[in-house]
Amino acid sequence: MNPVLRGYTDLLRLQFFFAWPVLFCSGYLLATSAYGFFSWFDLAKVALIGFLGFEGGFVLNDYVDRNYDARDIEPEKLTKYWRTFGRRPIPDGIISPRQALCLFGLLTGATIVLIATLPYPHSAYVFLIMVYSYGVEVFYQLRKRDQHFPVAQVAGRTDFALFPVAGYLCAGIPDIHALLYFVFFYPFALAHLGANDLIDVRNDEARGMNTVTTLYGISGTVVWIAGCTGIHVVTALLFMTRLGWIARGGILLGLCLLATAAAVINKNRTPDTALKVLPLFHVTMLIYAVSIGLDSVF
């Protein structure tokens, strides 16, 4: 494959391309079950909004952190996991910052055009979440360079938790279902972030980033993951009261996988262990999204 194409593949993390539309559409399908406005055409459009919007966030992330990412000393870990060819294409000189910024503009522009085709006020809800999410992503990237409390992580992870909520608002309105989806997903997002920070601790130390692990050490990160997982169990039970049996079963299965990951990390407190169980976090997310979607359909 052409080196530039490999660079764009890594920039966009394309091996995970399917995950973001599935998560986004789980919110949309939940809304259609409540408000009854489902169509296959709208589902395809919503999936494209989720895909393009999330990919834009990836490009923005790499663009803002391009100079710090050049300091990585362990690219074979988290970088290799997320990127097919294991490269950070902007600091590696494969893609220029200007090209990345242009790509971000194209992705964002296409997402806005698609959002504009949604009926009002749904278009306004989704657009506002997109603007907030990109803004808080930049805040996260900048704030973690100089902080003594993980404000960047606590605030920054709200964008991920709002992602399926934005999918919900493509067809629904801000209501108890949207709130409970956010409350359900947010502690999961924080637990997942803790695992990422544990895996990438040596790179973050080299970059001078103040993450959960560089601030509180490995033991503190283990507590963070376990604590967020525990909170997630409680919020999952709350969310399940609004869902059917398919979604409840999927969430229970996901909770079992997540608890297993947290237990393994607690037993073997190393970055390598966290890397080995990281797929459990992502499989859990997919199980959540697919089961909520199927539950809404059936």
C-alpha positions in Angstrom: 0.0 0.0 0.0 1.1 3.5 -0.7 2.8 5.1 2.3 0.4 8.1 2.3 -2.6 5.8 2.2 -1.1 3.9 5.1 -0.7 7.2 6.9 -4.3 8.2 6.4 -5.4 4.7 7.5 -3.5 5.2 10.8 -4.6 8.8 11.2 -8.3 7.7 10.9 -7.8 4.5 12.9 -9.8 2.8 10.2 -9.6 -0.7 11.6 -12.2 0.4 14.1 -14.4 2.1 11.5 -17.5 0.0 12.3 -17.5 0.7 16.0 -18.5 4.4 15.9 -21.5 4.1 13.6 -22.8 1.2 15.7 -22.5 3.2 18.9 -24.1 6.3 17.4 -26.9 4.3 15.8 -27.7 2.6 19.1 -28.9 6.0 20.4 -30.9 6.6 17.2 -32.6 3.3 17.4 -33.4 3.8 21.1 -35.1 7.1 20.1 -37.1 5.6 17.3 -38.5 3.0 19.7 -39.7 5.8 21.9 -40.8 8.3 19.2 -41.6 6.0 16.2 -39.8 7.7 13.3 -37.6 4.9 12.0 -36.5 4.7 8.4 -33.6 2.8 6.7 -32.6 5.9 4.9 -32.4 7.9 8.1 -30.5 5.0 9.7 -27.8 5.1 7.0 -27.6 8.9 7.2 -27.2 8.8 11.0 -24.5 6.1 10.7 -22.6 8.4 8.3 -22.9 11.3 10.7 -21.5 9.2 13.5 -18.7 7.9 11.4 -17.6 11.2 9.9 -18.0 13.1 13.1 -15.9 10.6 15.1 -13.2 10.4 12.4 -13.0 14.2 12.5 -12.4 14.0 16.3 -9.5 11.5 15.7 -7.8 13.9 13.2 -8.3 16.9 15.5 -6.8 14.9 18.4 -3.6 14.1 16.3 -3.4 17.6 15.0 -3.5 19.3 18.4 -1.0 16.9 19.9 1.3 16.5 16.9 4.4 18.0 18.6 4.0 16.0 21.8 3.3 12.8 20.0 6.8 13.0 18.4 8.2 12.2 21.8 6.7 8.7 22.0 9.2 6.0 23.1 6.9 2.9 23.0 5.0 3.0 19.7 4.6 -0.7 19.8 1.9 -0.5 22.5 -1.1 1.8 22.4 -0.1 3.3 19.1 0.2 -0.1 17.4 -3.1 -1.2 19.0 -5.1 1.7 17.6 -3.3 2.0 14.2 -3.0 -0.7 11.6 0.5 0.3 10.6 1.6 1.5 14.0 2.5 5.0 13.0 1.6 8.5 14.1 1.6 10.0 10.6 1.8 13.7 11.4 4.9 13.7 13.7 6.4 11.0 11.5 6.1 13.4 8.5 3.8 11.1 6.4 1.0 13.6 6.5 1.6 17.4 7.0 -0.2 19.4 9.7 -1.8 21.4 6.9 -3.1 18.3 5.2 -4.5 17.0 8.5 -6.2 20.3 9.1 -7.8 20.2 5.7 -9.0 16.7 6.2 -10.5 17.8 9.5 -12.3 20.6 7.7 -13.6 18.2 5.0 -14.9 15.7 7.6 -16.4 18.4 9.7 -18.0 20.1 6.7 -19.5 16.9 5.5 -20.9 16.1 9.0 -22.5 19.5 9.2 -24.1 19.2 5.8 -25.6 15.8 6.9 -26.7 17.2 10.3 -28.5 20.0 8.5 -30.7 17.5 6.7 -32.1 16.4 10.1 -35.4 18.0 11.0 -35.3 20.9 13.5 -34.7 20.9 16.5 -32.8 17.6 16.1 -30.3 19.2 13.8 -29.6 21.9 16.4 -29.2 19.4 19.2 -26.7 17.3 17.3 -24.8 20.3 15.9 -24.4 21.7 19.4 -23.1 18.4 20.8 -20.6 18.2 17.9 -19.3 21.8 18.6 -19.1 21.0 22.3 -17.3 17.7 21.7 -14.6 19.2 19.4 -14.1 22.1 21.9 -13.8 19.8 24.9 -11.4 17.5 22.9 -9.1 20.5 22.4 -9.4 21.4 26.1 -8.5 17.9 27.0 -5.4 17.8 24.8 -4.2 21.2 26.1 -5.2 20.9 29.8 -3.5 17.6 30.4 -0.1 19.2 29.7 -0.3 21.2 32.9 -2.7 20.0 35.7 -2.5 18.7 39.2 -6.0 17.1 39.2 -7.3 15.2 36.2 -9.7 17.9 35.1 -8.9 17.2 31.5 -9.9 13.6 31.8 -13.1 14.3 33.8 -14.3 17.0 31.4 -12.8 15.5 28.2 -14.5 12.1 28.5 -17.9 13.8 28.4 -17.5 14.0 24.6 -17.4 10.2 24.3 -20.3 9.8 26.6 -22.3 12.3 24.6 -21.7 10.5 21.4 -24.5 7.9 21.6 -26.7 10.7 23.1 -26.2 12.7 19.9 -27.3 9.7 18.0 -30.4 9.6 20.2 -31.1 13.3 19.5 -31.1 12.6 15.8 -34.7 11.4 16.3 -35.5 12.1 19.9 -35.5 15.1 22.3 -33.6 15.6 25.5 -35.5 13.3 27.9 -34.9 10.7 30.6 -33.7 8.1 28.1 -31.0 10.5 26.8 -30.0 11.4 30.3 -29.7 7.8 31.5 -27.7 6.8 28.4 -25.2 9.5 29.3 -25.1 8.6 33.0 -24.7 5.0 32.0 -21.9 5.5 29.5 -19.9 8.2 31.2 -18.3 6.0 34.0 -17.5 3.4 31.4 -15.7 6.0 29.3 -13.7 7.0 32.4 -12.7 3.4 33.2 -11.6 2.9 29.6 -9.6 6.1 29.8 -7.8 4.8 32.9 -6.8 1.6 31.1 -5.5 3.7 28.2 -3.5 5.9 30.5 -2.0 2.9 32.3 -0.9 1.3 29.0 0.6 4.5 27.7 2.3 5.7 30.9 5.9 5.7 29.6 4.9 7.7 26.5 3.0 10.1 28.6 5.9 10.6 30.9 8.1 11.2 27.9 5.6 13.7 26.5 5.2 15.5 29.9 1.5 14.7 30.1 -0.4 14.7 33.4 -2.7 11.7 33.0 -4.4 9.6 35.6 -1.3 7.3 35.8 1.4 10.0 35.8 -0.6 11.8 38.5 -1.5 8.9 40.8 0.7 6.1 39.7 -0.3 2.5 38.8 -2.0 1.8 42.1 -4.0 5.0 41.8 -5.0 4.1 38.2 -6.2 0.6 39.4 -8.4 2.3 42.0 -9.7 4.7 39.3 -10.6 1.8 36.9 -12.2 -0.2 39.7 -14.1 2.8 41.1 -15.4 3.9 37.7 -16.4 0.3 37.0 -18.3 0.1 40.2 -20.1 3.4 39.5 -20.9 2.1 36.0 -22.6 -1.0 37.5 -24.9 1.3 39.4 -25.7 3.5 36.5 -26.2 0.5 34.3 -28.8 -0.9 36.6 -30.6 2.5 36.4 -30.5 2.6 32.7 -31.7 -1.0 32.4 -35.0 -0.1 34.1 -35.9 1.8 30.8 -34.8 -1.0 28.5 -36.1 -4.4 27.3 -34.7 -7.9 27.9 -32.3 -7.9 24.9 -30.6 -4.8 26.1 -30.6 -5.9 29.7 -28.9 -9.2 28.7 -26.3 -7.4 26.6 -25.5 -4.9 29.4 -25.2 -7.7 31.9 -22.8 -9.6 29.6 -20.8 -6.4 29.1 -20.6 -5.8 32.8 -19.2 -9.2 33.3 -16.5 -8.6 30.7 -15.7 -5.2 32.2 -15.5 -6.6 35.7 -13.1 -9.3 34.4 -10.9 -6.7 32.8 -10.8 -4.6 36.0 -10.0 -7.7 38.1 -7.2 -8.8 35.9 -5.7 -5.3 36.0 -6.0 -5.3 39.7 -4.2 -8.6 40.0 -1.4 -7.9 37.6 -0.8 -4.2 37.8 1.3 -3.6 34.7 0.8 -1.7 31.4 1.2 -4.9 29.5 -1.7 -6.5 31.4 -3.9 -3.5 30.7 -3.0 -3.8 27.0 -4.0 -7.5 27.0 -7.4 -6.8 28.4 -8.1 -3.5 26.5 -10.1 -5.4 23.8 -12.5 -6.4 26.6 -13.4 -2.7 27.0 -14.1 -2.4 23.3 -16.0 -5.7 23.0 -18.1 -4.5 26.0 -18.9 -1.2 24.2 -20.0 -3.1 21.1 -22.1 -5.5 23.0 -23.8 -2.6 24.7 -24.5 -0.8 21.4 -25.7 -3.8 19.5 -27.9 -5.1 22.3 -29.5 -1.7 22.8 -30.0 -1.4 19.0 -31.5 -4.9 18.7 -33.7 -4.3 21.7 -35.1 -1.1 20.2 -35.8 -2.8 16.9 -37.5 -5.9 18.4 
